[in-house]
């Protein structure tokens, strides 16, 4: 199930840097993380859904690149995001 518009707006509001910010790395990573968690739960039930697995792989790759970029740009924002989203250990 995809993210609803209301749920997506809540995530954007929580992680945005300014009032009109919808595309900062923090917002993108937060949206990807929620979608990745949904797909992971889906794949636990439907083990042979290889199309979803392919999409999940692409999303985790994109999230990894965004996190690498954020880490290179601002380490404090990176560590705060990692702690907030509870990813990477």
N, C-alpha and C positions, 0 to 999 in steps of 0.2 A: 504494500500500500504506500502510495506517495505521500509526501508531506502536505498537509492541508495549508491553505493560505494563512489561516489564523496562526497555526503552529509556526510556520515559517516567519511570519511577522514578529512573533514573540522572540524567536531566536535572533533575528536581525536587531531588534530593539535592545536585547541584552548585550550584544557584542559590538554594536556599531560605535565608531569613534566620534562621529558628529551626527547631527539630526538627519542629514540626507545620505549618510553613508550606508550603502548596501553592498559594496564590492571590495571592501578591505580584506586582507588575508584572514583576519580573525573571523569575520562574518562567513567567508567562504569555507574555512576549515570547520566552523561550528555547524554549518548546514550539511557539509559532507559527512561529518562525524555522526550526526543524527541519522542520516540516510544509510550510512554504513552499518550502524547498529541495527536498524530495521532489517536490512538485507541479511545480516548475519543471523538474526533470529529466524528469518524466512528459510535460510539455507539449512538451519538445524533441523527443520521439519522436512523440507524438500531437498534431500541430499543429491538428487540427480538433475537438478535444475541448473544446467551448465550455462545457459544464457544469462541467468542472474549472476552466476559466479564470475562470468566474464566482465559484466558491468561492475561488480564489486571490486574486481582486480583493478579496473580502470580508475574507479573512485579512490581506492587506497593509494594508487600511484599519484594521482593528482593531489591528494591531501599531503602526501609525503613531499612533493615538490613545493607546495605552498608553505609547508612548515620549514623546509630548508631555506626558502627565500626569507621568511620572517626571522629565522634564527640568524641569518647573515645580516639582515637590516637592523634588527633591534632585539637583543638577547632578553631584555626584561619583558617585553611584550610576549615573546615566545614562551618564556617560562611561566608567565601568568596564564597564558592560554592553555598550556599543557596541564597546569594544575587545575584550572577551572573545568576543563573537559575530561579530566582524569584519563588521559591517554599516555602511553609510553611509560609504563611502570607505575 
